[in-house]
Amino acid sequence: MNTYKLFASLMFFIITSSFSQNPSDYFSKADIFFKTYVSNGKVDYSKIKSNPESLNALVAMAEEISVSKNNSKTYQAFYINVYNISVIKGIIDNYPLKSPLEKPGFFDKMKYRVSGESLTLNDIENNKLRAEFNDARFHFVLVCGAIGCPPLINTAYLPDTLENQLQKQTKTALNNPNFIKVNANKVQLSEIFKWYKEDFVQEGNEINFINGFRKHKIESKVKISYYSYNWNLNQQ
């Protein structure tokens, strides 16, 4: 009996310790990775393809890190970075590509090991972030590997700076005339606003949400349409 208890305690220690790495090292290495391979919102996929060691190391690290929703900023920053890095991993594993949609199941079938779980990109976005936190700003920091997405920044999202980063990236997108296309009494929105409409209408409608971040407000009764998403690869 004592031998059994000792064995059980040892196994518990091994299992829990393997998922108890401090995420700070992950954030530091992710920051170096983004600074190295991302510029002006575009990714140097060909350079990563020829030297994938740092990417693969980040993917391996993410599998062994555990974060708690109770520490919400660390949790959110971790899964935002995991999403963006997993997108790049998916592209590199199938490179060259002209679009992530060239790979069937890119968002809903391909899986990545994160914190001991097997997750698709949709799982990370919808289950780990959107389902847990009521924050539409996620849509402006989760980058799907396409030109139609808001731009990928060349730094990691960090717990201490996450709030400012969410605000900055949302303001950048919603004040970009190529992202929010205003013409007289008409406005064309990214299809992000159609696909995730429920996230943007909690304050009445999409325009109310958008105006919360814009320097030049849009008339509330403006006619809304959606322009086609550009799925071409966000490649340097």
Backbone torsions as a table, in degrees:
resi	resn	phi	psi	omega
1	MET	NA	-44.9	179.0
2	ASN	-64.3	-37.7	177.8
3	THR	-64.0	-40.5	178.7
4	TYR	-62.9	-43.7	179.9
5	LYS	-63.8	-39.8	179.0
6	LEU	-64.5	-42.4	179.1
7	PHE	-63.9	-44.0	-179.8
8	ALA	-63.0	-41.8	179.0
9	SER	-64.3	-39.7	179.5
10	LEU	-64.7	-43.5	179.6
11	MET	-64.6	-40.7	178.1
12	PHE	-61.4	-42.1	179.1
13	PHE	-63.3	-43.1	-179.0
14	ILE	-63.7	-45.4	-178.4
15	ILE	-65.0	-47.9	-176.5
16	THR	-70.6	-36.6	-178.9
17	SER	-69.4	-28.7	-179.8
18	SER	-70.4	-16.3	178.9
19	PHE	-119.3	35.3	-177.2
20	SER	-126.6	19.4	178.1
21	GLN	-62.7	142.6	176.6
22	ASN	-70.7	127.7	-177.4
23	PRO	-71.1	-9.5	-177.0
24	SER	-60.3	-36.9	178.6
25	ASP	-66.4	-38.6	176.7
26	TYR	-60.9	-46.3	179.4
27	PHE	-60.8	-42.3	-179.1
28	SER	-62.8	-45.8	-179.2
29	LYS	-70.1	-35.2	176.4
30	ALA	-64.5	-39.0	179.3
31	ASP	-62.2	-44.1	177.7
32	ILE	-62.5	-42.0	-179.2
33	PHE	-60.7	-49.6	-178.9
34	PHE	-64.8	-39.8	178.4
35	LYS	-63.6	-31.0	-177.8
36	THR	-78.8	-38.0	-167.9
37	TYR	-116.3	-2.6	-178.3
38	VAL	-119.3	133.8	177.6
39	SER	-148.8	131.1	179.2
40	ASN	51.9	39.4	176.6
41	GLY	79.5	-1.2	-177.0
42	LYS	-112.1	152.4	-175.0
43	VAL	-110.8	136.9	176.8
44	ASP	-87.4	77.0	-176.3
45	TYR	-64.1	-38.4	-178.1
46	SER	-62.8	-37.9	178.7
47	LYS	-68.7	-40.1	177.4
48	ILE	-65.4	-40.9	-179.5
49	LYS	-59.1	-38.6	-178.4
50	SER	-78.6	-15.8	-178.6
51	ASN	-146.7	73.5	-170.6
52	PRO	-86.0	6.2	-172.1
53	GLU	-59.2	-45.2	-177.6
54	SER	-68.2	-35.9	176.0
55	LEU	-63.9	-48.9	-178.6
56	ASN	-63.6	-34.0	178.1
57	ALA	-65.2	-40.3	178.3
58	LEU	-65.9	-41.7	178.2
59	VAL	-61.6	-42.5	178.6
60	ALA	-65.8	-39.5	179.0
61	MET	-62.9	-41.5	-176.9
62	ALA	-60.5	-29.4	-179.7
63	GLU	-66.2	-29.2	-172.1
64	GLU	-104.5	5.6	-179.3
65	ILE	-100.1	136.2	176.1
66	SER	-118.0	130.5	177.6
67	VAL	-126.2	147.8	-177.5
68	SER	-104.5	141.0	175.7
69	LYS	-63.2	-21.2	178.2
70	ASN	-64.7	-28.1	174.0
71	ASN	-101.4	76.5	-163.9
72	SER	-62.4	-38.7	-177.4
73	LYS	-69.2	-41.3	176.5
74	THR	-64.0	-44.1	179.4
75	TYR	-59.4	-51.0	-178.2
76	GLN	-64.3	-45.2	179.8
77	ALA	-60.8	-41.4	-179.7
78	PHE	-60.6	-51.1	-175.6
79	TYR	-72.5	-28.3	173.5
80	ILE	-64.7	-47.9	177.6
81	ASN	-63.1	-42.2	178.9
82	VAL	-59.0	-43.4	179.4
83	TYR	-60.1	-52.3	-175.8
84	ASN	-64.2	-38.3	178.2
85	ILE	-71.5	-36.8	178.2
86	SER	-66.0	-37.3	174.4
87	VAL	-57.8	-48.2	179.7
88	ILE	-62.6	-41.5	177.9
89	LYS	-60.1	-44.4	179.4
90	GLY	-62.2	-38.7	178.3
91	ILE	-69.0	-45.8	-179.1
92	ILE	-62.0	-39.3	-179.6
93	ASP	-66.1	-18.0	-178.9
94	ASN	-122.8	14.9	-175.7
95	TYR	-73.9	142.7	5.7
96	PRO	-84.4	145.1	176.4
97	LEU	-132.2	149.6	171.5
98	LYS	-93.8	-18.5	-178.1
99	SER	-159.6	146.0	174.5
100	PRO	-60.4	-24.9	-179.1
101	LEU	-72.8	-10.2	174.9
102	GLU	-65.5	-25.0	178.6
103	LYS	-95.4	109.6	179.6
104	PRO	-56.4	136.3	177.9
105	GLY	74.1	19.2	-176.1
106	PHE	-55.4	-39.7	-176.4
107	PHE	-98.4	-25.4	-172.7
108	ASP	-121.9	1.5	179.2
109	LYS	-125.3	-42.2	179.7
110	MET	-65.8	133.3	-173.7
111	LYS	-120.2	152.1	-179.2
112	TYR	-131.4	143.0	178.6
113	ARG	-85.1	116.7	-178.6
114	VAL	-134.8	122.9	178.8
115	SER	50.4	39.8	177.4
116	GLY	80.3	2.8	178.7
117	GLU	-111.2	158.9	175.1
118	SER	-105.1	111.0	-170.2
119	LEU	-126.4	141.8	168.3
120	THR	-86.1	170.1	175.0
121	LEU	-61.2	-39.8	177.7
122	ASN	-63.6	-36.1	176.6
123	ASP	-61.2	-45.1	-178.6
124	ILE	-62.4	-47.8	-177.2
125	GLU	-67.6	-51.4	-169.3
126	ASN	-86.3	-36.6	-176.3
127	ASN	-93.3	-40.3	-176.7
128	LYS	-83.8	-27.1	-176.2
129	LEU	-115.5	-65.3	-173.8
130	ARG	-61.4	-39.4	-177.8
131	ALA	-72.1	-21.7	-175.5
132	GLU	-98.3	-27.3	-174.6
133	PHE	-134.5	133.2	-179.0
134	ASN	-88.1	78.6	-174.4
135	ASP	-144.5	102.5	-178.7
136	ALA	-68.7	-12.5	-179.7
137	ARG	-66.7	-16.7	176.4
138	PHE	-54.4	-32.8	-175.7
139	HIS	-66.5	-12.6	-177.7
140	PHE	-106.8	4.6	176.2
141	VAL	-125.0	-15.6	175.0
142	LEU	-89.4	115.9	-169.4
143	VAL	-112.5	120.3	-168.9
144	CYS	-87.6	8.4	177.9
145	GLY	86.0	11.7	-178.2
146	ALA	-122.5	156.7	179.9
147	ILE	-63.8	-29.7	-179.5
148	GLY	-68.2	-17.8	178.0
149	CYS	-71.8	155.8	164.5
150	PRO	-55.8	151.6	-172.7
151	PRO	-67.4	146.1	174.0
152	LEU	-78.6	129.8	179.1
153	ILE	-83.4	160.0	-176.2
154	ASN	-97.1	30.9	172.4
155	THR	-138.3	159.9	175.1
156	ALA	-77.3	155.1	169.5
157	TYR	-82.3	128.0	-173.5
158	LEU	-120.2	146.8	-178.2
159	PRO	-54.0	-43.7	-175.5
160	ASP	-71.1	-23.9	-176.6
161	THR	-113.4	2.2	-171.5
162	LEU	-58.1	-45.6	-178.1
163	GLU	-58.8	-46.5	178.4
164	ASN	-64.9	-37.9	179.5
165	GLN	-67.0	-41.7	176.7
166	LEU	-60.9	-45.3	179.7
167	GLN	-63.4	-46.4	-176.7
168	LYS	-63.0	-46.6	-177.0
169	GLN	-69.3	-33.3	176.6
170	THR	-68.9	-44.1	177.4
171	LYS	-62.7	-41.7	179.7
172	THR	-59.5	-46.6	-179.2
173	ALA	-65.7	-45.2	-172.2
174	LEU	-80.0	-8.9	173.2
175	ASN	-105.3	2.8	179.0
176	ASN	-84.3	117.2	-177.8
177	PRO	-65.0	-16.0	175.7
178	ASN	-85.9	-13.5	179.4
179	PHE	-100.9	-43.7	173.2
180	ILE	-113.0	105.6	-171.6
181	LYS	-99.1	105.2	-176.1
182	VAL	-103.1	129.2	178.9
183	ASN	-143.4	102.9	-178.7
184	ALA	54.9	-118.7	-177.4
185	ASN	-96.5	19.9	179.4
186	LYS	-126.0	149.4	175.5
187	VAL	-140.3	133.5	175.0
188	GLN	-104.6	127.7	-178.2
189	LEU	-111.4	154.5	171.2
190	SER	-58.8	148.6	178.2
191	GLU	-64.9	-11.0	171.8
192	ILE	-53.6	-38.2	-178.4
193	PHE	-72.3	-21.3	176.1
194	LYS	-85.7	-44.1	-177.8
195	TRP	-65.7	-34.4	-176.5
196	TYR	-120.1	39.3	-173.4
197	LYS	-52.2	-39.2	-176.8
198	GLU	-61.1	-24.6	179.9
199	ASP	-75.8	-21.7	-171.7
200	PHE	-107.9	-2.9	-174.5
201	VAL	-110.1	14.7	-179.2
202	GLN	-70.0	-20.0	177.2
203	GLU	-105.1	22.4	176.9
204	GLY	118.9	-61.4	177.0
205	ASN	-158.6	177.9	-177.1
206	GLU	-61.1	-35.5	-176.5
207	ILE	-66.0	-38.5	177.2
208	ASN	-60.7	-42.3	177.9
209	PHE	-63.9	-49.0	-177.4
210	ILE	-60.0	-44.2	-177.8
211	ASN	-63.5	-22.8	177.1
212	GLY	-65.4	-14.3	-177.4
213	PHE	-122.9	-2.8	-174.5
214	ARG	-96.2	146.0	173.2
215	LYS	-73.9	-45.2	179.4
216	HIS	-106.3	109.9	-173.2
217	LYS	-69.7	153.4	177.3
218	ILE	-102.9	140.1	178.3
219	GLU	-58.6	135.2	-172.9
220	SER	-65.9	-26.1	-177.3
221	LYS	-96.4	15.7	-178.3
222	VAL	-64.1	149.2	178.0
223	LYS	-79.6	127.3	-175.6
224	ILE	-103.4	134.4	168.2
225	SER	-137.4	174.8	-176.2
226	TYR	-127.0	129.0	177.7
227	TYR	-87.4	156.8	-175.9
228	SER	-66.1	138.9	-178.9
229	TYR	-72.3	137.9	177.7
230	ASN	-92.9	104.9	-176.6
231	TRP	-91.1	6.5	176.1
232	ASN	-62.1	146.4	-175.2
233	LEU	-62.5	138.0	179.0
234	ASN	-81.5	63.3	-171.7
235	GLN	-101.7	140.2	175.1
236	GLN	-66.4	NA	NA
